[in-house]
Structures are given as C-alpha cells and as structure tokens.
Amino acid sequence: MKYMMFVCTDTEPETDESIIPDIHAWVAENDASGRRVLGNQLAEPSAATTVRVRGGEVLLTDGPFAETKEVIVGFDIIECADLDEAIAVAVAHPMAHNGRLELRPYVGQ
C-alpha cells in the first residue's frame, strides 16, 4: 500500500537534539529496502503559487493557500504492507521529533 507522507514543521519541536535520528540514514535505509518510492524537500512557502478557477477566470495568488505557523516542507511516498508499517517508518523519521508527519493512503489501494 502506498502512502503520501507530508513532512511538516511544528511549533513545539523536540528540545533534545541528541535523540533525533539522522535524515541521511533514514533515507538510505528506506531507499535500500524499497519502502521509499520518492521524496524531496520543498521550497519555502513564499515560493508557492496558488491556482484557482472561479467563474471561468484563472486566479493566481503568490504564496501558500493558507496562513499558518506549520508548513509542509517536504514529502515522501512510501510503500508499506499496512498502516502499522507506515507508522513505524514515520516514527523513525527525524521530523517526527522536530515537526510532524501526516500519512495518507492512496485511494483504492
């Protein structure tokens, strides 16, 4: 089953940096196992362009679609046997300590 894992900032990060896993080790381990299908860091929210169509008119807005303190800073697509495995993969990610991770299964999987 494939999951989109949104990597987000958080207003209350872990304060003990000595317990935070290394991102390079996490990527290497999950790439080697085949669990990580794709992933990347995203540009700053200020680089976003929001696209809408209303009444046949294209409306473009610079910046993110919402003003929030937490932002999506990256993503990973992971392939796991089930939600329990996906949670285990997310728990080992550094941003589980410094931010938050949102797991969403692909529809129809």
C-alpha positions in Angstrom: 0.0 0.0 0.0 1.3 3.4 -0.9 1.2 6.4 1.5 1.9 10.0 0.9 3.8 11.3 4.0 3.7 15.0 4.3 6.6 16.4 6.2 5.6 19.5 8.2 7.1 21.9 10.7 5.7 22.2 14.2 5.6 24.9 16.8 6.8 22.5 19.5 9.9 20.7 18.3 11.9 18.2 20.3 14.4 20.1 22.5 16.9 17.2 23.0 18.6 17.1 19.6 20.8 14.1 20.6 17.8 11.7 20.2 16.8 12.9 16.7 17.6 10.4 14.0 19.9 11.3 11.1 17.9 12.1 7.9 20.6 10.7 5.6 20.5 7.3 7.5 16.7 7.3 7.3 16.7 8.0 3.6 19.4 5.4 2.9 17.6 2.7 4.9 14.2 3.2 3.3 15.6 3.6 -0.2 17.6 0.3 0.2 14.5 -1.5 1.5 12.3 -0.2 -1.3 9.9 1.4 1.1 10.7 4.9 0.0 9.4 5.4 -3.6 10.1 9.1 -3.9 10.8 12.1 -1.6 12.1 15.6 -1.7 12.3 18.8 0.2 10.1 21.7 -0.9 11.0 25.4 -1.4 9.9 28.0 1.1 6.1 28.7 1.3 6.8 32.2 -0.2 7.7 30.4 -3.4 4.3 28.8 -3.7 1.7 29.8 -6.3 -1.9 29.0 -5.5 -4.1 28.3 -8.6 -7.9 28.6 -8.6 -10.6 28.9 -11.3 -13.7 30.7 -10.4 -16.4 31.7 -12.9 -14.1 30.6 -15.7 -11.4 33.1 -14.6 -7.9 31.9 -13.5 -6.9 33.3 -10.2 -3.3 33.1 -9.2 -2.0 34.1 -5.7 1.6 34.3 -4.7 2.3 32.3 -1.6 0.6 29.3 0.2 -3.1 28.8 0.2 -3.3 29.3 4.0 -1.6 31.5 6.6 -0.3 29.0 9.2 2.6 28.6 11.6 3.0 25.0 10.4 4.0 24.4 6.8 4.7 21.4 4.5 8.4 21.4 4.0 8.7 18.1 2.1 7.1 14.8 1.2 7.9 11.1 0.9 5.9 8.5 -0.9 6.4 5.2 0.9 5.2 1.7 0.1 4.4 -0.4 3.1 2.4 -3.6 3.9 0.0 -1.7 6.1 -0.6 1.3 8.2 1.4 -0.2 11.1 4.5 -0.4 9.0 3.9 3.1 7.6 3.7 4.4 11.2 7.0 2.6 12.1 8.7 4.3 9.1 7.3 7.7 10.1 8.4 7.3 13.8 12.0 6.7 12.6 11.9 10.0 10.5 13.7 13.0 12.2 10.7 15.2 11.6 8.6 13.0 13.9 10.8 14.7 16.6 11.2 18.3 15.1 7.9 18.6 13.2 5.0 16.3 12.3 4.3 13.7 9.6 0.9 13.2 8.1 0.3 9.8 6.5 -2.4 9.4 3.8 -3.0 6.2 1.9 -3.6 6.4 -1.8 -7.3 6.0 -2.7 -8.2 2.5 -3.9 -5.1 0.8 -2.5 
